[in-house]
Amino acid sequence: MRLCAETGTLVMVTNEGNGRMVSTMPDLHVAVVGIDKIIPDWESLTVFLKLLARSATGQKLSTYTQFITGPRRAEEETCRASRASNSPT
């Protein structure tokens, strides 16, 4: 689990896809991360995600990466885009 300091976005990278269930089931999600898990900005986060997948499994990018942000603000749009795939393509 990592935290993007620029936006407060929590980033979960898993190898089985269980992170989605763990983060959406409870009414309240509390995440505790150490200072070594904080990434300063989105640009650094994209570099980190590429390096993490390559050093762990040799892939270009991890298959299961979840980005979790805080509750939606009233002035934000209500449209949410999601893309899921069950195949390794």
QUIVEN-V23931 format. One record per residue. N is the residue number from 1. RES is the residue in three letters. PHI is phi as a letter, one per 40 degrees, with the letter a starting at -180 (NA if undefined). OMEGA is omega as a letter, one per 20 degrees, with the letter a starting at -180 (none if undefined). Layout:
BEGIN
N_RES_PHI_OMEGA, N_RES_PHI_OMEGA
END
This chain:
BEGIN
1_MET_NA_r, 2_ARG_b_r, 3_LEU_b_r, 4_CYS_c_a, 5_ALA_c_a, 6_GLU_c_a, 7_THR_b_a, 8_GLY_g_a, 9_THR_c_r, 10_LEU_c_a, 11_VAL_b_r, 12_MET_b_r, 13_VAL_b_a, 14_THR_b_r, 15_ASN_b_a, 16_GLU_b_r, 17_GLY_g_a, 18_ASN_c_a, 19_GLY_c_r, 20_ARG_c_a, 21_MET_c_a, 22_VAL_c_a, 23_SER_c_a, 24_THR_b_a, 25_MET_c_a, 26_PRO_c_r, 27_ASP_c_a, 28_LEU_b_a, 29_HIS_b_r, 30_VAL_b_r, 31_ALA_b_r, 32_VAL_b_r, 33_VAL_b_r, 34_GLY_c_a, 35_ILE_c_r, 36_ASP_c_r, 37_LYS_c_a, 38_ILE_c_r, 39_ILE_b_a, 40_PRO_c_a, 41_ASP_a_a, 42_TRP_c_a, 43_GLU_c_r, 44_SER_c_a, 45_LEU_c_r, 46_THR_c_r, 47_VAL_c_r, 48_PHE_c_a, 49_LEU_c_r, 50_LYS_c_a, 51_LEU_c_a, 52_LEU_c_a, 53_ALA_c_a, 54_ARG_c_a, 55_SER_c_a, 56_ALA_c_a, 57_THR_b_a, 58_GLY_g_r, 59_GLN_c_r, 60_LYS_c_r, 61_LEU_a_a, 62_SER_c_a, 63_THR_c_a, 64_TYR_b_r, 65_THR_b_a, 66_GLN_b_r, 67_PHE_b_a, 68_ILE_b_r, 69_THR_b_a, 70_GLY_c_r, 71_PRO_c_a, 72_ARG_c_r, 73_ARG_c_a, 74_ALA_c_a, 75_GLU_c_a, 76_GLU_c_r, 77_GLU_c_a, 78_THR_c_a, 79_CYS_c_r, 80_ARG_b_r, 81_ALA_b_r, 82_SER_a_r, 83_ARG_b_a, 84_ALA_b_r, 85_SER_a_r, 86_ASN_c_a, 87_SER_b_a, 88_PRO_c_a, 89_THR_c_none
END
